[in-house]
Amino acid sequence: MGQKLPSRQMQFVPYRAPGDARDHIAPYQRRYPDARFHSGRKHLLPASTEQEYDMPDSVYKVIELIGTSNDSWEKAAANAVEQAAKSLRDLRIAEVVKLDMQLDAKGKVEAYRAKLNVSFKFDGS
């Protein structure tokens, strides 16, 4: 315990289960024996794969779109992305936030709607 650990590394110590005389290792320690907390993340990552999570310096803008279709929610979402691709470059991720329907007075479905958050690479120039 006298050894000072790097600030990003968490020390795992065996714990004793209630009512049990044997020493046990925490479940996450069994799965990731060399795990440590990754800076800025709340979950554990194996130290050996930490380099895979390094991202190049980029800025992304997120916009909200609503697509419609007479057929399905999937087509409504696809329509929104297709229209955005006509005027935006470097689209990255489309996240479906909400699905709803427009109804007529009799309760029949007139249109399916999909609300999406779409991100694209921001070019500041």
N, C-alpha and C positions, 0 to 999 in steps of 0.2 A: 504494500500500500504506500510505501515511501516514494515510489517512482511517480514523477509528474507526467501526466498524459497530455498529448497535444489537445488543444482546445476543441477540435472537431471530433475527437474520438471519445467514445463512451466506454467506461470500464464495466465489464460484466462480472458480477460476483455470484457464486452459487448461493441459492437461498434454500431454506428448510421449509418444506411444505407443512402446513398445520397438522399436527398429530402424527407426523412421520419422522423417524429418526435418521433417514438417509438424506444425503445432500442431493439436491436437484438443480438442474440447469434450466433457466428460463426457456420457454418454448421458442422464442425468436432467436435465442442463442444457439439452439440445436439446428435450426434451419439455416442461419447465417453465422457460422462460427467467427468469421472475421468482420462482422457487421459493425457499422458505426453510423452515427447520425450524419446525414448529409446536410451541409449548410443550407439553410433556407427551406428545408423540407421537414415535414412532420413525421415521415415514415422512415423506416430503416432501409438502407441500401447496402448490398454487399460492397465491401471496399474494393474488390477486384473489378467491379463493373462501374465504378464511379466515373471513369473517363468517358463512358458511353453517354452520359447525361450532360456533358459539356456542350453548350450550344454557342454557335457564333453570335457575335453581337448583331442583332437585328431588331427592328421595330415593326410591330404589326398593328394595324388599325382594325377595330371591330365595328361592324355596322349591323343594324337590324333590318331584316327584309321580311316581307310577308308575300308568300306565293299562293296562288289560287289554282284550282282545277275542278272540273266537273266530274272527274273520275275517281280520284283517290288522294290521300294525303301524300303518298310517295311522289306522285306527279306534281302536286302543288309545291313540294320542297324542291324537286328537280327544276321546275319552271323558274323558281326564284333564283337558283344558282345559275341556270343558263342565261337568264337576263343579266345578272350581275357580271358574268364572264364576258359579255359583249362590251362593257365599258370599263371594267377593272382588270388589272394585270396581277399576276402572282397570287391568285386565290389559294388559301391554305386549308382552312377548316370551316365546315358549316355545321353548326350545332343546332339541332331542333329544340326550340325552347317551349313551344306551345302548339297544340293541334286543336282546331275547332272547326265548326261547320256553320254555314249560313243556311237558314231554314226559311221556307215560305210560310204563308199564313196557315196552311194545313199541316205543317210539321214535316214536310218533305224536304230532303236535302237538296239545296240549290247549288252549293259549292263547298268544296273542302278547302280549308286554309291552313297553312303551315307558317309559323313565325320562326325565323332562323337568326342566329348570330353568325355572321360570316366574317372571317378574318382574311386580310391580305397584307402583303409586305408593303410597308410604308416607305416611299421614296421621297425624301425631304427636298429634293431639288426641283 
